[in-house]
Amino acid sequence: MAQVTISLNGREYTVGCGAGEEARIRELARGVDTRMRKFGPQAGQIGEARLLVMMLLTMADELFEARSGANGQGLPGFADGLTALAKRIETVAERLEAAKI
C-alpha cells in the first residue's frame, strides 16, 4: 500500500492509498482544502472537526442533488443513509473535540 501526505486547512495528514493513486489523492485533497478555506470564514470559530462535518455534509448534499438530477428519480434510501452518516460524523467530531485533536 502506498502512502501520500496531504494538507488540509494547514495541517498535514499521511493517508494510505493504492499504488498509483497518489496523484489522484493529492488532487482530491487540494479540492477539499480549497473548499475548507472558503467555507471556514463563513462558519466562524467552530473548531476543525465541526468544520469538516459541515463541509462534508455540504458536499454530500451537492452529490445527492447531482445524482438526483441525473436520473430524475432520486436515489432510494440515499437520504436515510446520508442522515445516518451525518450522525456518525457528528459522533466522531465530538470525540475529536473531546480528545483535543
N, C-alpha and C positions, 0 to 999 in steps of 0.2 A: 504494500500500500504506500502510495506517495503521500507527502505532506506539503502543505503550502502555507505560508504566513500571509494573512490578510490584515488590513487595517480598517476598523470601523469606529467612527467617531473619535479618532485619535488613539485608540487602543489596538494593540496587535494581538492576533489570535492565530495559533497554529492549528490547522484542521487537516484531517486525513481525507484523501480522495483517491480515486482510481488512477492508475498510471496513465499519463497523457491528458488528464483532465485539469491539470494545474492552471493553464491559461484561462480556461472557462471559469474556474472558481474565482480567479483574480478578477475577471471581467464582471462576474456577478457581484462580487464584493465591492467593486468600485461603484456599481449602480446602487447598491444598498447604502453605501457610505454617502453618496451624493444625496440620496433621499433623506437619510438621517440628518444630515447637516441642514437641509431645507426644512425638515419637519421639526427639528429641535427648538428653534426660536419660537415657533407657534405654541409649543407645549409648555414652555416656561421651565422652571426648575423642578422637574418631577422625578429625576433620577434616571439613570441609564436603563435599568431593567424595564421600567414603565414606558420609557420612550420606545424601546424595542417592541414592547407589547402593542403599543398604539400604532406604530409603524407597520408591524406585521398584520394587524387587523385591517388596516387601510389597504395594504397590498392584497390581502385575501379578498377583501370586498371588491377591489378592482378586478381581480382574477375571476371572481364569481360573475360579475357583470359582463366581462368579456366572454366568458363561456356561455352565459345565458343568451347573450345576443347572437352567438354563433349558431345555436340550434333553435332559437325561438321558444324553447320548451323549458329552459332552466335545467338544473341537474337535480333529480330526485335525491333527497337525503343530504345534499351538499350543505344546505343551510344548517341542518341539525349537526352535521359533522363539524362545521365551522364553529358553531356555538360550543360544542364540546371541546374543540381545540382551543378556543378563546379562554375557556375556564382552566384548561391545563396550563396555558401560557401564563395566565394570571397567577396561578399557584406557584409556578416556577419563579415568576418575577418577585412574588412575596418572599420566597425562600432566599433568592439572591439578595434582596434588600436586607433581610434579617441577617444574612451572613456578611453583609457589607462588601459584596463583590461588585 
